[in-house]
Amino acid sequence: MVFPGSQVITAEMSKGRNAGAYFGMWELSWGVGGGIGNYLGSWLVKQPGGFEWSWYVYAAIGLICCILLVRLRDFDKKY
């Protein structure tokens, strides 16, 4: 469900302009974010009390991303 939905959103964001660049950046962010997330997650779990703390870190990252996406949506409406 995530991949088709995100591809539709990426295509809509391009608004007919260089859609390849939008999809390229989407794939790049997915790859970089996945690599960082896998490394950070395994490192956090290995720390003392890491299993519990890792969920706080994940929640903070999710909240920051949500705020940034809302700001991006508002920015897109202005321009």
N, CA, C, O and CB atoms as a CASP TS submission, in Angstrom:
PFRMAT TS
TARGET T0000
AUTHOR 0000-0000-0000
METHOD Language model
MODEL 1
PARENT N/A
ATOM      1  N   MET     1       0.820  -1.188   0.000  1.00  0.00           N
ATOM      2  CA  MET     1       0.000   0.000   0.000  1.00  0.00           C
ATOM      3  C   MET     1       0.872   1.263   0.000  1.00  0.00           C
ATOM      4  O   MET     1       0.476   2.289  -0.553  1.00  0.00           O
ATOM      5  CB  MET     1      -0.937  -0.008   1.207  1.00  0.00           C
ATOM      6  N   VAL     2       2.042   1.190   0.611  1.00  0.00           N
ATOM      7  CA  VAL     2       2.876   2.382   0.738  1.00  0.00           C
ATOM      8  C   VAL     2       3.482   2.754  -0.610  1.00  0.00           C
ATOM      9  O   VAL     2       3.448   3.921  -0.998  1.00  0.00           O
ATOM     10  CB  VAL     2       3.986   2.160   1.779  1.00  0.00           C
ATOM     11  N   PHE     3       4.031   1.787  -1.324  1.00  0.00           N
ATOM     12  CA  PHE     3       4.728   2.115  -2.566  1.00  0.00           C
ATOM     13  C   PHE     3       3.818   2.697  -3.647  1.00  0.00           C
ATOM     14  O   PHE     3       4.167   3.729  -4.222  1.00  0.00           O
ATOM     15  CB  PHE     3       5.401   0.889  -3.098  1.00  0.00           C
ATOM     16  N   PRO     4       2.671   2.090  -3.952  1.00  0.00           N
ATOM     17  CA  PRO     4       1.816   2.714  -4.968  1.00  0.00           C
ATOM     18  C   PRO     4       1.331   4.099  -4.558  1.00  0.00           C
ATOM     19  O   PRO     4       1.261   5.007  -5.386  1.00  0.00           O
ATOM     20  CB  PRO     4       0.624   1.829  -5.252  1.00  0.00           C
ATOM     21  N   GLY     5       0.998   4.259  -3.284  1.00  0.00           N
ATOM     22  CA  GLY     5       0.537   5.568  -2.816  1.00  0.00           C
ATOM     23  C   GLY     5       1.614   6.624  -2.900  1.00  0.00           C
ATOM     24  O   GLY     5       1.351   7.756  -3.304  1.00  0.00           O
ATOM     25  N   SER     6       2.828   6.260  -2.522  1.00  0.00           N
ATOM     26  CA  SER     6       3.911   7.245  -2.574  1.00  0.00           C
ATOM     27  C   SER     6       4.300   7.555  -4.023  1.00  0.00           C
ATOM     28  O   SER     6       4.725   8.672  -4.318  1.00  0.00           O
ATOM     29  CB  SER     6       5.138   6.734  -1.792  1.00  0.00           C
ATOM     30  N   GLN     7       4.164   6.599  -4.915  1.00  0.00           N
ATOM     31  CA  GLN     7       4.452   6.877  -6.324  1.00  0.00           C
ATOM     32  C   GLN     7       3.406   7.821  -6.920  1.00  0.00           C
ATOM     33  O   GLN     7       3.741   8.696  -7.718  1.00  0.00           O
ATOM     34  CB  GLN     7       4.503   5.565  -7.131  1.00  0.00           C
ATOM     35  N   VAL     8       2.164   7.646  -6.539  1.00  0.00           N
ATOM     36  CA  VAL     8       1.114   8.551  -7.019  1.00  0.00           C
ATOM     37  C   VAL     8       1.358   9.962  -6.497  1.00  0.00           C
ATOM     38  O   VAL     8       1.233  10.934  -7.242  1.00  0.00           O
ATOM     39  CB  VAL     8      -0.286   8.051  -6.582  1.00  0.00           C
ATOM     40  N   ILE     9       1.706  10.074  -5.218  1.00  0.00           N
ATOM     41  CA  ILE     9       1.974  11.395  -4.645  1.00  0.00           C
ATOM     42  C   ILE     9       3.184  12.034  -5.307  1.00  0.00           C
ATOM     43  O   ILE     9       3.177  13.234  -5.584  1.00  0.00           O
ATOM     44  CB  ILE     9       2.194  11.291  -3.129  1.00  0.00           C
ATOM     45  N   THR    10       4.227  11.245  -5.564  1.00  0.00           N
ATOM     46  CA  THR    10       5.417  11.780  -6.229  1.00  0.00           C
ATOM     47  C   THR    10       5.076  12.275  -7.621  1.00  0.00           C
ATOM     48  O   THR    10       5.549  13.336  -8.029  1.00  0.00           O
ATOM     49  CB  THR    10       6.519  10.717  -6.304  1.00  0.00           C
ATOM     50  N   ALA    11       4.264  11.531  -8.357  1.00  0.00           N
ATOM     51  CA  ALA    11       3.862  11.966  -9.700  1.00  0.00           C
ATOM     52  C   ALA    11       3.031  13.242  -9.640  1.00  0.00           C
ATOM     53  O   ALA    11       3.178  14.119 -10.491  1.00  0.00           O
ATOM     54  CB  ALA    11       3.070  10.858 -10.407  1.00  0.00           C
ATOM     55  N   GLU    12       2.154  13.352  -8.636  1.00  0.00           N
ATOM     56  CA  GLU    12       1.339  14.565  -8.508  1.00  0.00           C
ATOM     57  C   GLU    12       2.185  15.772  -8.123  1.00  0.00           C
ATOM     58  O   GLU    12       1.908  16.889  -8.562  1.00  0.00           O
ATOM     59  CB  GLU    12       0.237  14.355  -7.470  1.00  0.00           C
ATOM     60  N   MET    13       3.219  15.556  -7.305  1.00  0.00           N
ATOM     61  CA  MET    13       4.073  16.666  -6.892  1.00  0.00           C
ATOM     62  C   MET    13       4.872  17.235  -8.060  1.00  0.00           C
ATOM     63  O   MET    13       5.192  18.423  -8.076  1.00  0.00           O
ATOM     64  CB  MET    13       5.017  16.215  -5.792  1.00  0.00           C
ATOM     65  N   SER    14       5.192  16.393  -9.032  1.00  0.00           N
ATOM     66  CA  SER    14       6.004  16.870 -10.154  1.00  0.00           C
ATOM     67  C   SER    14       5.242  17.837 -11.054  1.00  0.00           C
ATOM     68  O   SER    14       5.852  18.659 -11.739  1.00  0.00           O
ATOM     69  CB  SER    14       6.496  15.693 -10.974  1.00  0.00           C
ATOM     70  N   LYS    15       3.907  17.744 -11.056  1.00  0.00           N
ATOM     71  CA  LYS    15       3.062  18.637 -11.856  1.00  0.00           C
ATOM     72  C   LYS    15       3.534  18.735 -13.313  1.00  0.00           C
ATOM     73  O   LYS    15       3.500  19.804 -13.922  1.00  0.00           O
ATOM     74  CB  LYS    15       3.039  20.029 -11.228  1.00  0.00           C
ATOM     75  N   GLY    16       3.976  17.591 -13.853  1.00  0.00           N
ATOM     76  CA  GLY    16       4.382  17.555 -15.246  1.00  0.00           C
ATOM     77  C   GLY    16       5.793  18.050 -15.521  1.00  0.00           C
ATOM     78  O   GLY    16       6.247  18.027 -16.665  1.00  0.00           O
ATOM     79  N   ARG    17       6.485  18.494 -14.491  1.00  0.00           N
ATOM     80  CA  ARG    17       7.859  18.971 -14.673  1.00  0.00           C
ATOM     81  C   ARG    17       8.823  17.857 -14.319  1.00  0.00           C
ATOM     82  O   ARG    17       8.733  17.331 -13.210  1.00  0.00           O
ATOM     83  CB  ARG    17       8.139  20.229 -13.807  1.00  0.00           C
ATOM     84  N   ASN    18       9.694  17.483 -15.150  1.00  0.00           N
ATOM     85  CA  ASN    18      10.797  16.564 -14.899  1.00  0.00           C
ATOM     86  C   ASN    18      10.470  15.528 -13.825  1.00  0.00           C
ATOM     87  O   ASN    18      11.071  15.526 -12.750  1.00  0.00           O
ATOM     88  CB  ASN    18      12.025  17.341 -14.496  1.00  0.00           C
ATOM     89  N   ALA    19       9.538  14.672 -14.115  1.00  0.00           N
ATOM     90  CA  ALA    19       9.099  13.666 -13.145  1.00  0.00           C
ATOM     91  C   ALA    19      10.227  12.712 -12.771  1.00  0.00           C
ATOM     92  O   ALA    19      10.238  12.177 -11.662  1.00  0.00           O
ATOM     93  CB  ALA    19       7.919  12.878 -13.701  1.00  0.00           C
ATOM     94  N   GLY    20      11.164  12.494 -13.667  1.00  0.00           N
ATOM     95  CA  GLY    20      12.293  11.613 -13.375  1.00  0.00           C
ATOM     96  C   GLY    20      13.130  12.104 -12.212  1.00  0.00           C
ATOM     97  O   GLY    20      13.621  11.304 -11.416  1.00  0.00           O
ATOM     98  N   ALA    21      13.297  13.416 -12.106  1.00  0.00           N
ATOM     99  CA  ALA    21      14.066  13.981 -10.994  1.00  0.00           C
ATOM    100  C   ALA    21      13.325  13.771  -9.679  1.00  0.00           C
ATOM    101  O   ALA    21      13.947  13.491  -8.655  1.00  0.00           O
ATOM    102  CB  ALA    21      14.334  15.484 -11.224  1.00  0.00           C
ATOM    103  N   TYR    22      12.017  13.904  -9.698  1.00  0.00           N
ATOM    104  CA  TYR    22      11.236  13.693  -8.488  1.00  0.00           C
ATOM    105  C   TYR    22      11.320  12.230  -8.044  1.00  0.00           C
ATOM    106  O   TYR    22      11.500  11.949  -6.859  1.00  0.00           O
ATOM    107  CB  TYR    22       9.770  14.103  -8.716  1.00  0.00           C
ATOM    108  N   PHE    23      11.190  11.302  -8.993  1.00  0.00           N
ATOM    109  CA  PHE    23      11.286   9.891  -8.639  1.00  0.00           C
ATOM    110  C   PHE    23      12.706   9.521  -8.218  1.00  0.00           C
ATOM    111  O   PHE    23      12.882   8.682  -7.334  1.00  0.00           O
ATOM    112  CB  PHE    23      10.844   9.021  -9.812  1.00  0.00           C
ATOM    113  N   GLY    24      13.711  10.124  -8.827  1.00  0.00           N
ATOM    114  CA  GLY    24      15.095   9.872  -8.440  1.00  0.00           C
ATOM    115  C   GLY    24      15.372  10.322  -7.018  1.00  0.00           C
ATOM    116  O   GLY    24      16.024   9.610  -6.253  1.00  0.00           O
ATOM    117  N   MET    25      14.882  11.500  -6.660  1.00  0.00           N
ATOM    118  CA  MET    25      15.072  11.987  -5.296  1.00  0.00           C
ATOM    119  C   MET    25      14.290  11.137  -4.298  1.00  0.00           C
ATOM    120  O   MET    25      14.741  10.928  -3.171  1.00  0.00           O
ATOM    121  CB  MET    25      14.643  13.455  -5.189  1.00  0.00           C
ATOM    122  N   TRP    26      13.125  10.651  -4.708  1.00  0.00           N
ATOM    123  CA  TRP    26      12.336   9.781  -3.827  1.00  0.00           C
ATOM    124  C   TRP    26      13.101   8.490  -3.547  1.00  0.00           C
ATOM    125  O   TRP    26      13.169   8.044  -2.402  1.00  0.00           O
ATOM    126  CB  TRP    26      10.953   9.464  -4.460  1.00  0.00           C
ATOM    127  N   GLU    27      13.670   7.897  -4.574  1.00  0.00           N
ATOM    128  CA  GLU    27      14.434   6.663  -4.401  1.00  0.00           C
ATOM    129  C   GLU    27      15.699   6.915  -3.582  1.00  0.00           C
ATOM    130  O   GLU    27      16.075   6.091  -2.749  1.00  0.00           O
ATOM    131  CB  GLU    27      14.799   6.064  -5.767  1.00  0.00           C
ATOM    132  N   LEU    28      16.351   8.046  -3.816  1.00  0.00           N
ATOM    133  CA  LEU    28      17.560   8.382  -3.064  1.00  0.00           C
ATOM    134  C   LEU    28      17.236   8.555  -1.581  1.00  0.00           C
ATOM    135  O   LEU    28      17.955   8.043  -0.724  1.00  0.00           O
ATOM    136  CB  LEU    28      18.207   9.665  -3.624  1.00  0.00           C
ATOM    137  N   SER    29      16.165   9.270  -1.282  1.00  0.00           N
ATOM    138  CA  SER    29      15.805   9.474   0.119  1.00  0.00           C
ATOM    139  C   SER    29      15.410   8.155   0.767  1.00  0.00           C
ATOM    140  O   SER    29      15.706   7.931   1.941  1.00  0.00           O
ATOM    141  CB  SER    29      14.659  10.489   0.239  1.00  0.00           C
ATOM    142  N   TRP    30      14.747   7.281   0.020  1.00  0.00           N
ATOM    143  CA  TRP    30      14.364   5.978   0.556  1.00  0.00           C
ATOM    144  C   TRP    30      15.615   5.145   0.869  1.00  0.00           C
ATOM    145  O   TRP    30      15.677   4.486   1.907  1.00  0.00           O
ATOM    146  CB  TRP    30      13.447   5.227  -0.445  1.00  0.00           C
ATOM    147  N   GLY    31      16.592   5.176  -0.012  1.00  0.00           N
ATOM    148  CA  GLY    31      17.822   4.411   0.198  1.00  0.00           C
ATOM    149  C   GLY    31      18.659   4.943   1.346  1.00  0.00           C
ATOM    150  O   GLY    31      19.125   4.172   2.185  1.00  0.00           O
ATOM    151  N   VAL    32      18.853   6.251   1.391  1.00  0.00           N
ATOM    152  CA  VAL    32      19.656   6.855   2.451  1.00  0.00           C
ATOM    153  C   VAL    32      18.943   6.701   3.797  1.00  0.00           C
ATOM    154  O   VAL    32      19.562   6.321   4.792  1.00  0.00           O
ATOM    155  CB  VAL    32      19.928   8.351   2.147  1.00  0.00           C
ATOM    156  N   GLY    33      17.661   6.992   3.823  1.00  0.00           N
ATOM    157  CA  GLY    33      16.904   6.857   5.070  1.00  0.00           C
ATOM    158  C   GLY    33      16.861   5.424   5.568  1.00  0.00           C
ATOM    159  O   GLY    33      16.953   5.183   6.771  1.00  0.00           O
ATOM    160  N   GLY    34      16.726   4.484   4.667  1.00  0.00           N
ATOM    161  CA  GLY    34      16.722   3.076   5.067  1.00  0.00           C
ATOM    162  C   GLY    34      18.060   2.636   5.635  1.00  0.00           C
ATOM    163  O   GLY    34      18.112   1.906   6.625  1.00  0.00           O
ATOM    164  N   GLY    35      19.140   3.079   5.008  1.00  0.00           N
ATOM    165  CA  GLY    35      20.470   2.739   5.517  1.00  0.00           C
ATOM    166  C   GLY    35      20.729   3.320   6.891  1.00  0.00           C
ATOM    167  O   GLY    35      21.220   2.633   7.787  1.00  0.00           O
ATOM    168  N   ILE    36      20.396   4.592   7.049  1.00  0.00           N
ATOM    169  CA  ILE    36      20.578   5.239   8.352  1.00  0.00           C
ATOM    170  C   ILE    36      19.677   4.590   9.401  1.00  0.00           C
ATOM    171  O   ILE    36      20.111   4.340  10.526  1.00  0.00           O
ATOM    172  CB  ILE    36      20.281   6.753   8.255  1.00  0.00           C
ATOM    173  N   GLY    37      18.441   4.320   9.040  1.00  0.00           N
ATOM    174  CA  GLY    37      17.500   3.718   9.983  1.00  0.00           C
ATOM    175  C   GLY    37      17.916   2.329  10.432  1.00  0.00           C
ATOM    176  O   GLY    37      17.797   1.994  11.610  1.00  0.00           O
ATOM    177  N   ASN    38      18.403   1.517   9.502  1.00  0.00           N
ATOM    178  CA  ASN    38      18.845   0.174   9.877  1.00  0.00           C
ATOM    179  C   ASN    38      20.060   0.227  10.800  1.00  0.00           C
ATOM    180  O   ASN    38      20.126  -0.509  11.785  1.00  0.00           O
ATOM    181  CB  ASN    38      19.172  -0.646   8.628  1.00  0.00           C
ATOM    182  N   TYR    39      21.010   1.085  10.486  1.00  0.00           N
ATOM    183  CA  TYR    39      22.197   1.211  11.326  1.00  0.00           C
ATOM    184  C   TYR    39      21.833   1.780  12.698  1.00  0.00           C
ATOM    185  O   TYR    39      22.235   1.229  13.723  1.00  0.00           O
ATOM    186  CB  TYR    39      23.246   2.101  10.640  1.00  0.00           C
ATOM    187  N   LEU    40      21.074   2.882  12.723  1.00  0.00           N
ATOM    188  CA  LEU    40      20.703   3.524  13.978  1.00  0.00           C
ATOM    189  C   LEU    40      19.857   2.593  14.846  1.00  0.00           C
ATOM    190  O   LEU    40      20.052   2.535  16.060  1.00  0.00           O
ATOM    191  CB  LEU    40      19.945   4.822  13.704  1.00  0.00           C
ATOM    192  N   GLY    41      18.935   1.878  14.246  1.00  0.00           N
ATOM    193  CA  GLY    41      18.088   0.964  14.998  1.00  0.00           C
ATOM    194  C   GLY    41      18.877  -0.156  15.651  1.00  0.00           C
ATOM    195  O   GLY    41      18.664  -0.458  16.826  1.00  0.00           O
ATOM    196  N   SER    42      19.775  -0.771  14.917  1.00  0.00           N
ATOM    197  CA  SER    42      20.561  -1.855  15.517  1.00  0.00           C
ATOM    198  C   SER    42      21.513  -1.325  16.578  1.00  0.00           C
ATOM    199  O   SER    42      21.748  -1.996  17.583  1.00  0.00           O
ATOM    200  CB  SER    42      21.348  -2.603  14.440  1.00  0.00           C
ATOM    201  N   TRP    43      22.063  -0.138  16.372  1.00  0.00           N
ATOM    202  CA  TRP    43      22.960   0.455  17.371  1.00  0.00           C
ATOM    203  C   TRP    43      22.196   0.803  18.645  1.00  0.00           C
ATOM    204  O   TRP    43      22.691   0.559  19.745  1.00  0.00           O
ATOM    205  CB  TRP    43      23.645   1.714  16.803  1.00  0.00           C
ATOM    206  N   LEU    44      21.001   1.367  18.511  1.00  0.00           N
ATOM    207  CA  LEU    44      20.210   1.738  19.674  1.00  0.00           C
ATOM    208  C   LEU    44      19.804   0.526  20.507  1.00  0.00           C
ATOM    209  O   LEU    44      19.816   0.583  21.737  1.00  0.00           O
ATOM    210  CB  LEU    44      18.979   2.496  19.238  1.00  0.00           C
ATOM    211  N   VAL    45      19.448  -0.559  19.847  1.00  0.00           N
ATOM    212  CA  VAL    45      19.008  -1.747  20.573  1.00  0.00           C
ATOM    213  C   VAL    45      20.167  -2.364  21.353  1.00  0.00           C
ATOM    214  O   VAL    45      19.951  -2.969  22.403  1.00  0.00           O
ATOM    215  CB  VAL    45      18.409  -2.778  19.604  1.00  0.00           C
ATOM    216  N   LYS    46      21.395  -2.216  20.850  1.00  0.00           N
ATOM    217  CA  LYS    46      22.555  -2.784  21.541  1.00  0.00           C
ATOM    218  C   LYS    46      22.982  -1.961  22.755  1.00  0.00           C
ATOM    219  O   LYS    46      23.749  -2.452  23.583  1.00  0.00           O
ATOM    220  CB  LYS    46      23.717  -2.904  20.579  1.00  0.00           C
ATOM    221  N   GLN    47      22.510  -0.733  22.881  1.00  0.00           N
ATOM    222  CA  GLN    47      22.869   0.111  24.021  1.00  0.00           C
ATOM    223  C   GLN    47      22.140  -0.365  25.269  1.00  0.00           C
ATOM    224  O   GLN    47      21.071  -0.968  25.173  1.00  0.00           O
ATOM    225  CB  GLN    47      22.535   1.593  23.735  1.00  0.00           C
ATOM    226  N   PRO    48      22.728  -0.093  26.472  1.00  0.00           N
ATOM    227  CA  PRO    48      22.027  -0.480  27.710  1.00  0.00           C
ATOM    228  C   PRO    48      20.659   0.219  27.789  1.00  0.00           C
ATOM    229  O   PRO    48      20.576   1.442  27.674  1.00  0.00           O
ATOM    230  CB  PRO    48      22.889  -0.123  28.963  1.00  0.00           C
ATOM    231  N   GLY    49      19.614  -0.548  27.982  1.00  0.00           N
ATOM    232  CA  GLY    49      18.255  -0.002  28.005  1.00  0.00           C
ATOM    233  C   GLY    49      17.818   0.483  26.634  1.00  0.00           C
ATOM    234  O   GLY    49      16.861   1.247  26.510  1.00  0.00           O
ATOM    235  N   GLY    50      18.521   0.038  25.614  1.00  0.00           N
ATOM    236  CA  GLY    50      18.301   0.547  24.259  1.00  0.00           C
ATOM    237  C   GLY    50      16.968   0.177  23.654  1.00  0.00           C
ATOM    238  O   GLY    50      16.417   0.927  22.848  1.00  0.00           O
ATOM    239  N   PHE    51      16.444  -0.976  24.036  1.00  0.00           N
ATOM    240  CA  PHE    51      15.182  -1.380  23.429  1.00  0.00           C
ATOM    241  C   PHE    51      14.080  -0.395  23.760  1.00  0.00           C
ATOM    242  O   PHE    51      13.282  -0.040  22.893  1.00  0.00           O
ATOM    243  CB  PHE    51      14.791  -2.775  23.889  1.00  0.00           C
ATOM    244  N   GLU    52      14.027   0.048  24.997  1.00  0.00           N
ATOM    245  CA  GLU    52      12.999   1.012  25.386  1.00  0.00           C
ATOM    246  C   GLU    52      13.268   2.386  24.779  1.00  0.00           C
ATOM    247  O   GLU    52      12.349   3.037  24.283  1.00  0.00           O
ATOM    248  CB  GLU    52      12.922   1.120  26.909  1.00  0.00           C
ATOM    249  N   TRP    53      14.516   2.824  24.817  1.00  0.00           N
ATOM    250  CA  TRP    53      14.868   4.153  24.300  1.00  0.00           C
ATOM    251  C   TRP    53      14.721   4.248  22.788  1.00  0.00           C
ATOM    252  O   TRP    53      14.438   5.318  22.249  1.00  0.00           O
ATOM    253  CB  TRP    53      16.289   4.502  24.691  1.00  0.00           C
ATOM    254  N   SER    54      14.914   3.137  22.117  1.00  0.00           N
ATOM    255  CA  SER    54      14.813   3.192  20.661  1.00  0.00           C
ATOM    256  C   SER    54      13.433   3.650  20.213  1.00  0.00           C
ATOM    257  O   SER    54      13.317   4.334  19.196  1.00  0.00           O
ATOM    258  CB  SER    54      15.128   1.830  20.058  1.00  0.00           C
ATOM    259  N   TRP    55      12.386   3.289  20.947  1.00  0.00           N
ATOM    260  CA  TRP    55      11.036   3.694  20.574  1.00  0.00           C
ATOM    261  C   TRP    55      10.836   5.195  20.751  1.00  0.00           C
ATOM    262  O   TRP    55      10.101   5.815  19.982  1.00  0.00           O
ATOM    263  CB  TRP    55      10.009   2.931  21.401  1.00  0.00           C
ATOM    264  N   TYR    56      11.477   5.781  21.749  1.00  0.00           N
ATOM    265  CA  TYR    56      11.409   7.235  21.909  1.00  0.00           C
ATOM    266  C   TYR    56      12.103   7.946  20.754  1.00  0.00           C
ATOM    267  O   TYR    56      11.620   8.962  20.255  1.00  0.00           O
ATOM    268  CB  TYR    56      12.039   7.657  23.241  1.00  0.00           C
ATOM    269  N   VAL    57      13.231   7.404  20.342  1.00  0.00           N
ATOM    270  CA  VAL    57      13.948   7.994  19.204  1.00  0.00           C
ATOM    271  C   VAL    57      13.109   7.875  17.940  1.00  0.00           C
ATOM    272  O   VAL    57      13.003   8.835  17.177  1.00  0.00           O
ATOM    273  CB  VAL    57      15.324   7.310  19.002  1.00  0.00           C
ATOM    274  N   TYR    58      12.515   6.714  17.710  1.00  0.00           N
ATOM    275  CA  TYR    58      11.668   6.529  16.524  1.00  0.00           C
ATOM    276  C   TYR    58      10.477   7.483  16.537  1.00  0.00           C
ATOM    277  O   TYR    58      10.115   8.050  15.506  1.00  0.00           O
ATOM    278  CB  TYR    58      11.173   5.079  16.443  1.00  0.00           C
ATOM    279  N   ALA    59       9.874   7.654  17.704  1.00  0.00           N
ATOM    280  CA  ALA    59       8.731   8.567  17.822  1.00  0.00           C
ATOM    281  C   ALA    59       9.157  10.006  17.538  1.00  0.00           C
ATOM    282  O   ALA    59       8.429  10.743  16.873  1.00  0.00           O
ATOM    283  CB  ALA    59       8.101   8.467  19.228  1.00  0.00           C
ATOM    284  N   ALA    60      10.324  10.415  18.032  1.00  0.00           N
ATOM    285  CA  ALA    60      10.821  11.774  17.790  1.00  0.00           C
ATOM    286  C   ALA    60      11.101  11.995  16.305  1.00  0.00           C
ATOM    287  O   ALA    60      10.763  13.043  15.756  1.00  0.00           O
ATOM    288  CB  ALA    60      12.096  12.037  18.615  1.00  0.00           C
ATOM    289  N   ILE    61      11.712  11.016  15.663  1.00  0.00           N
ATOM    290  CA  ILE    61      11.992  11.128  14.232  1.00  0.00           C
ATOM    291  C   ILE    61      10.686  11.206  13.444  1.00  0.00           C
ATOM    292  O   ILE    61      10.574  12.004  12.513  1.00  0.00           O
ATOM    293  CB  ILE    61      12.842   9.933  13.747  1.00  0.00           C
ATOM    294  N   GLY    62       9.709  10.393  13.804  1.00  0.00           N
ATOM    295  CA  GLY    62       8.404  10.424  13.131  1.00  0.00           C
ATOM    296  C   GLY    62       7.709  11.763  13.302  1.00  0.00           C
ATOM    297  O   GLY    62       7.121  12.285  12.356  1.00  0.00           O
ATOM    298  N   LEU    63       7.774  12.324  14.512  1.00  0.00           N
ATOM    299  CA  LEU    63       7.152  13.626  14.769  1.00  0.00           C
ATOM    300  C   LEU    63       7.837  14.731  13.963  1.00  0.00           C
ATOM    301  O   LEU    63       7.165  15.583  13.381  1.00  0.00           O
ATOM    302  CB  LEU    63       7.207  13.958  16.271  1.00  0.00           C
ATOM    303  N   ILE    64       9.154  14.718  13.928  1.00  0.00           N
ATOM    304  CA  ILE    64       9.895  15.721  13.150  1.00  0.00           C
ATOM    305  C   ILE    64       9.548  15.612  11.672  1.00  0.00           C
ATOM    306  O   ILE    64       9.335  16.629  11.011  1.00  0.00           O
ATOM    307  CB  ILE    64      11.416  15.553  13.353  1.00  0.00           C
ATOM    308  N   CYS    65       9.489  14.395  11.147  1.00  0.00           N
ATOM    309  CA  CYS    65       9.145  14.204   9.735  1.00  0.00           C
ATOM    310  C   CYS    65       7.723  14.661   9.442  1.00  0.00           C
ATOM    311  O   CYS    65       7.466  15.242   8.388  1.00  0.00           O
ATOM    312  CB  CYS    65       9.310  12.739   9.340  1.00  0.00           C
ATOM    313  N   CYS    66       6.809  14.408  10.351  1.00  0.00           N
ATOM    314  CA  CYS    66       5.424  14.843  10.176  1.00  0.00           C
ATOM    315  C   CYS    66       5.352  16.370  10.108  1.00  0.00           C
ATOM    316  O   CYS    66       4.679  16.926   9.240  1.00  0.00           O
ATOM    317  CB  CYS    66       4.536  14.312  11.329  1.00  0.00           C
ATOM    318  N   ILE    67       6.042  17.036  11.018  1.00  0.00           N
ATOM    319  CA  ILE    67       6.057  18.502  11.021  1.00  0.00           C
ATOM    320  C   ILE    67       6.657  19.037   9.722  1.00  0.00           C
ATOM    321  O   ILE    67       6.131  19.983   9.135  1.00  0.00           O
ATOM    322  CB  ILE    67       6.852  19.032  12.233  1.00  0.00           C
ATOM    323  N   LEU    68       7.753  18.432   9.277  1.00  0.00           N
ATOM    324  CA  LEU    68       8.381  18.882   8.032  1.00  0.00           C
ATOM    325  C   LEU    68       7.474  18.665   6.825  1.00  0.00           C
ATOM    326  O   LEU    68       7.435  19.501   5.922  1.00  0.00           O
ATOM    327  CB  LEU    68       9.704  18.156   7.820  1.00  0.00           C
ATOM    328  N   LEU    69       6.746  17.551   6.800  1.00  0.00           N
ATOM    329  CA  LEU    69       5.834  17.295   5.684  1.00  0.00           C
ATOM    330  C   LEU    69       4.672  18.283   5.667  1.00  0.00           C
ATOM    331  O   LEU    69       4.240  18.703   4.594  1.00  0.00           O
ATOM    332  CB  LEU    69       5.299  15.870   5.756  1.00  0.00           C
ATOM    333  N   VAL    70       4.166  18.656   6.824  1.00  0.00           N
ATOM    334  CA  VAL    70       3.092  19.656   6.881  1.00  0.00           C
ATOM    335  C   VAL    70       3.614  20.998   6.386  1.00  0.00           C
ATOM    336  O   VAL    70       2.919  21.711   5.661  1.00  0.00           O
ATOM    337  CB  VAL    70       2.534  19.790   8.325  1.00  0.00           C
ATOM    338  N   ARG    71       4.834  21.340   6.776  1.00  0.00           N
ATOM    339  CA  ARG    71       5.432  22.601   6.302  1.00  0.00           C
ATOM    340  C   ARG    71       5.658  22.557   4.789  1.00  0.00           C
ATOM    341  O   ARG    71       5.460  23.557   4.099  1.00  0.00           O
ATOM    342  CB  ARG    71       6.774  22.876   7.033  1.00  0.00           C
ATOM    343  N   LEU    72       6.074  21.392   4.276  1.00  0.00           N
ATOM    344  CA  LEU    72       6.275  21.262   2.839  1.00  0.00           C
ATOM    345  C   LEU    72       4.944  21.410   2.106  1.00  0.00           C
ATOM    346  O   LEU    72       4.883  22.045   1.053  1.00  0.00           O
ATOM    347  CB  LEU    72       6.928  19.908   2.503  1.00  0.00           C
ATOM    348  N   ARG    73       3.887  20.831   2.655  1.00  0.00           N
ATOM    349  CA  ARG    73       2.567  20.960   2.043  1.00  0.00           C
ATOM    350  C   ARG    73       2.136  22.418   1.998  1.00  0.00           C
ATOM    351  O   ARG    73       1.622  22.884   0.981  1.00  0.00           O
ATOM    352  CB  ARG    73       1.533  20.125   2.810  1.00  0.00           C
ATOM    353  N   ASP    74       2.342  23.142   3.094  1.00  0.00           N
ATOM    354  CA  ASP    74       1.982  24.569   3.134  1.00  0.00           C
ATOM    355  C   ASP    74       2.836  25.372   2.179  1.00  0.00           C
ATOM    356  O   ASP    74       2.348  26.317   1.559  1.00  0.00           O
ATOM    357  CB  ASP    74       2.131  25.125   4.552  1.00  0.00           C
ATOM    358  N   PHE    75       4.123  25.007   2.046  1.00  0.00           N
ATOM    359  CA  PHE    75       5.009  25.700   1.112  1.00  0.00           C
ATOM    360  C   PHE    75       4.548  25.468  -0.322  1.00  0.00           C
ATOM    361  O   PHE    75       4.573  26.382  -1.147  1.00  0.00           O
ATOM    362  CB  PHE    75       6.467  25.228   1.291  1.00  0.00           C
ATOM    363  N   ASP    76       4.125  24.235  -0.612  1.00  0.00           N
ATOM    364  CA  ASP    76       3.665  23.896  -1.970  1.00  0.00           C
ATOM    365  C   ASP    76       2.403  24.672  -2.322  1.00  0.00           C
ATOM    366  O   ASP    76       2.214  25.028  -3.485  1.00  0.00           O
ATOM    367  CB  ASP    76       3.403  22.379  -2.093  1.00  0.00           C
ATOM    368  N   LYS    77       1.529  24.946  -1.344  1.00  0.00           N
ATOM    369  CA  LYS    77       0.314  25.706  -1.620  1.00  0.00           C
ATOM    370  C   LYS    77       0.610  27.162  -1.947  1.00  0.00           C
ATOM    371  O   LYS    77      -0.120  27.781  -2.722  1.00  0.00           O
ATOM    372  CB  LYS    77      -0.626  25.630  -0.436  1.00  0.00           C
ATOM    373  N   LYS    78       1.678  27.722  -1.364  1.00  0.00           N
ATOM    374  CA  LYS    78       2.041  29.121  -1.616  1.00  0.00           C
ATOM    375  C   LYS    78       2.595  29.313  -3.020  1.00  0.00           C
ATOM    376  O   LYS    78       2.352  30.334  -3.662  1.00  0.00           O
ATOM    377  CB  LYS    78       3.064  29.596  -0.590  1.00  0.00           C
ATOM    378  N   TYR    79       3.339  28.324  -3.486  1.00  0.00           N
ATOM    379  CA  TYR    79       4.009  28.464  -4.784  1.00  0.00           C
ATOM    380  C   TYR    79       3.432  27.511  -5.747  1.00  0.00           C
ATOM    381  O   TYR    79       3.857  27.468  -6.902  1.00  0.00           O
ATOM    382  CB  TYR    79       5.502  28.246  -4.675  1.00  0.00           C
TER
END
